[in-house]
Each structure stands twice: as C-alpha cells, then as structure tokens.
C-alpha cells in the first residue's frame, strides 16, 4: 500500500513540475512549438505559436528574432500582406540589417510593389555592390516596371560586359 | 475479495507506469525539444510579372542565368542585335538550353533573319519546341517553299487545336500553293463555316477556286465579298 502511494505521489509531482514548467516558461515552450511546426511545414500552427510568444523572455530571442520568424511564417503561408508590416517594423528598428532588407525587398516583389523593391535593392547594393542576388533582383524588378534600359544596365554590371562585340 | 483489490491496485500502478508516465514524458519532450534549423520560405511572386525570371534565385546566380534574362529584356526593347549576341554567347556556353534556342530563333526572325531562325529551330529536339514556335517553324518552311514540312507542322498543331482558324487558313494557303486545291478548298470551307462574313478569307477561297478552273464558283464567292 505504501509503495503504491509513493509511486502515485511521484507521478503527481512529475505532473505538477511539468505543468509548472509549461506555465513558467510559456513563451519558450511556444517559441519552440513554433519552430517545430515551421520545420514540419505546419505553417498555420507555427504562426499561431509565434503570435503568442512574448519576445525577450527566458530562452526566447528578442523582438527582432521573434518577428523575423513570424514574418517568415507569414511568407511561407503566402500571406505577404501580413508579413510586410512585420518586416517593415523590423527594418525601421534595424536599418543596417541587410538580410532583413533583402527579405523585405523580396516581399515587396511578391506583393507586386516593384518600385519599393527596386529602391530597397538599390540601398542594399550601395552597401554591398558585389551582392549578385540583389543585383539580379533589381534588374528584374526594373524590367517588370518597364524601365528596360536601367534593367539592362544592371544585368550588364552583373556580367561586367559592355554589350559590344561577340 | 482482498486479492481482487490487490490485483486492482497492481493494474492501476501498472497503468501509471506503462501509460501515464511515458505519456507525460513524451508530452514534455515534444513541447520542449524544438527544431533548431530555420527554413527559408520559398518565394514566388504574387503577381504574374512579365516572363523574365529564369530561375528562382536564392544564393548563387550563374552568369548564364543573368545573360539569358538580359537577352530577353534586350529583345523586349527591340534591341535585337544585342539580344542575338547574348543568346549566341549563352548557347555557346549552354547548348542544351532548348528553350533559349527557341527564343533566339524567334528574335532572329524578328530581326529579319528567317533562314537563321529556321536553322536554330531545326537544332531543337522536336519534343522541346513549344506550339507557338512550331507555327513559326511552319511559317518559315512555307517561306522557303518547303510546303510539305509546313503542312505537317500545321496539321499536327490543328490536331490539338482544331478551332484555331488562323493556322487553318495558313494550312489552306500552303495547300493551294502546292496546287493541292481539293484539300485546300476543304480547309477554306471549314473556315468559312465558322466565319461566313470574313470577306478576306472568302476572296482567297475564290482565288483558289479560280486556280482550279471553277470560274463560276469563284465568281459567286467573290461576288459575296462585294458590298
């Protein structure tokens, strides 16, 4: 009888500690859930988890880290309109964050805001003129905007050719 | 009775050890062990931009991709000479790019070089030539008076798109140029059944009837086209 009570007691303790852990580290648990669901491709569940996370709590990345993941999840779900304000907020906070600028520019492309994308790619190229990806994306959005001559110029810069001779 | 109680207790203990405790552990593990790796979402433009992009660029962009896109943009601005040069360079590096070769042929045609265009199209495996380019190829054969090849391409196309009257008209013309008047007339009749008020087609039909020596029929058809 004593043994049974002891075992039951241990189980109760285990249950209480697990529950308490989830309660105390709620944000960390949610963030991990978001990461796991994102990796598994369950994007709506990942979004739901990321949206509840309070940044900066124990084990949870700061505001930018969480918002970046949330924006990535929105983009993965094809919801550019929800991703854009999040990315723009981070951009205002971290204007020198180039990977973020690239993500924002890409999101502008996806939403058909080519002029904004072009201006952002130009900013990226000012800081890193050798960024081939930004250069080709700029060339593309310029072409989509109908600015063919500028687009051709960017392609040529990328290929470092003058267009003269074979 | 007592042994029954003992058994019950054992069952409860076993249930705890065998089911509830592992379940607790698993649920704790599932919520705490998160996936570390970050996934990059695939980017696809929401709008359908003009056909420029060759590949979804992530990290490295080979020169040939940029050159191909440049050749396309140059062709859109009617800078055909420059476009042709870029296609030439691209295909020297990547001769297996059938799609690029078809585009190159089209630009050659736009630049007034039909023979060169046809030469390039002939280098593409038939299965890799899109329908539109097949029609261009047929037109180019017709220009070179290779009517049998043109006819075969038009007929192949019409098998899948029998309602394309524009191509049916070209087939009718090619047949008449080959002096195969009967099948040509059949094609004209088909077109006129769908578009009885098309006076241009009816006039061409009338001409074929004249070439056949069916002057009365020709006169009747030509009269129909007069106001």
HADDOCK unambig.tbl for C-alpha pairs under 7 A between the chains (distance, minus, plus):
assign (segid A and resid 4 and name CA) (segid B and resid 13 and name CA) 6.75 0.50 0.50
assign (segid A and resid 11 and name CA) (segid B and resid 21 and name CA) 6.92 0.50 0.50
assign (segid A and resid 18 and name CA) (segid B and resid 28 and name CA) 6.63 0.50 0.50
assign (segid A and resid 29 and name CA) (segid B and resid 31 and name CA) 5.87 0.50 0.50
assign (segid A and resid 29 and name CA) (segid B and resid 32 and name CA) 5.75 0.50 0.50
assign (segid A and resid 32 and name CA) (segid B and resid 31 and name CA) 6.91 0.50 0.50
assign (segid A and resid 32 and name CA) (segid B and resid 32 and name CA) 6.43 0.50 0.50
assign (segid A and resid 32 and name CA) (segid B and resid 33 and name CA) 6.81 0.50 0.50
assign (segid A and resid 32 and name CA) (segid B and resid 34 and name CA) 4.37 0.50 0.50
assign (segid A and resid 32 and name CA) (segid B and resid 35 and name CA) 6.98 0.50 0.50
assign (segid A and resid 33 and name CA) (segid B and resid 31 and name CA) 6.09 0.50 0.50
assign (segid A and resid 33 and name CA) (segid B and resid 34 and name CA) 6.19 0.50 0.50
assign (segid A and resid 35 and name CA) (segid B and resid 34 and name CA) 5.94 0.50 0.50
assign (segid A and resid 35 and name CA) (segid B and resid 35 and name CA) 5.49 0.50 0.50
assign (segid A and resid 36 and name CA) (segid B and resid 34 and name CA) 5.06 0.50 0.50
assign (segid A and resid 36 and name CA) (segid B and resid 35 and name CA) 4.65 0.50 0.50
assign (segid A and resid 39 and name CA) (segid B and resid 35 and name CA) 6.51 0.50 0.50
assign (segid A and resid 39 and name CA) (segid B and resid 39 and name CA) 6.42 0.50 0.50
assign (segid A and resid 72 and name CA) (segid B and resid 41 and name CA) 6.43 0.50 0.50
assign (segid A and resid 75 and name CA) (segid B and resid 41 and name CA) 6.45 0.50 0.50
assign (segid A and resid 76 and name CA) (segid B and resid 41 and name CA) 4.77 0.50 0.50
assign (segid A and resid 76 and name CA) (segid B and resid 42 and name CA) 6.66 0.50 0.50
assign (segid A and resid 109 and name CA) (segid B and resid 45 and name CA) 6.11 0.50 0.50
assign (segid A and resid 110 and name CA) (segid B and resid 44 and name CA) 6.30 0.50 0.50
assign (segid A and resid 110 and name CA) (segid B and resid 45 and name CA) 3.81 0.50 0.50
assign (segid A and resid 110 and name CA) (segid B and resid 46 and name CA) 4.60 0.50 0.50
assign (segid A and resid 110 and name CA) (segid B and resid 47 and name CA) 6.65 0.50 0.50
assign (segid A and resid 111 and name CA) (segid B and resid 45 and name CA) 6.81 0.50 0.50
assign (segid A and resid 111 and name CA) (segid B and resid 46 and name CA) 5.42 0.50 0.50
assign (segid A and resid 111 and name CA) (segid B and resid 47 and name CA) 6.63 0.50 0.50
assign (segid A and resid 112 and name CA) (segid B and resid 46 and name CA) 6.64 0.50 0.50
assign (segid A and resid 112 and name CA) (segid B and resid 47 and name CA) 5.64 0.50 0.50
assign (segid A and resid 132 and name CA) (segid B and resid 61 and name CA) 6.83 0.50 0.50
assign (segid A and resid 133 and name CA) (segid B and resid 57 and name CA) 6.91 0.50 0.50
assign (segid A and resid 133 and name CA) (segid B and resid 59 and name CA) 6.67 0.50 0.50
assign (segid A and resid 133 and name CA) (segid B and resid 61 and name CA) 6.66 0.50 0.50
assign (segid A and resid 136 and name CA) (segid B and resid 66 and name CA) 6.98 0.50 0.50
assign (segid A and resid 140 and name CA) (segid B and resid 52 and name CA) 6.90 0.50 0.50
assign (segid A and resid 140 and name CA) (segid B and resid 53 and name CA) 6.90 0.50 0.50
assign (segid A and resid 144 and name CA) (segid B and resid 49 and name CA) 6.15 0.50 0.50
assign (segid A and resid 144 and name CA) (segid B and resid 50 and name CA) 6.19 0.50 0.50
assign (segid A and resid 148 and name CA) (segid B and resid 73 and name CA) 6.68 0.50 0.50
assign (segid A and resid 148 and name CA) (segid B and resid 77 and name CA) 6.89 0.50 0.50
assign (segid A and resid 152 and name CA) (segid B and resid 70 and name CA) 6.22 0.50 0.50
assign (segid A and resid 152 and name CA) (segid B and resid 73 and name CA) 6.92 0.50 0.50
assign (segid A and resid 155 and name CA) (segid B and resid 66 and name CA) 6.30 0.50 0.50
assign (segid A and resid 155 and name CA) (segid B and resid 70 and name CA) 5.98 0.50 0.50
assign (segid A and resid 159 and name CA) (segid B and resid 63 and name CA) 6.42 0.50 0.50
assign (segid A and resid 163 and name CA) (segid B and resid 82 and name CA) 6.64 0.50 0.50
assign (segid A and resid 166 and name CA) (segid B and resid 85 and name CA) 6.06 0.50 0.50
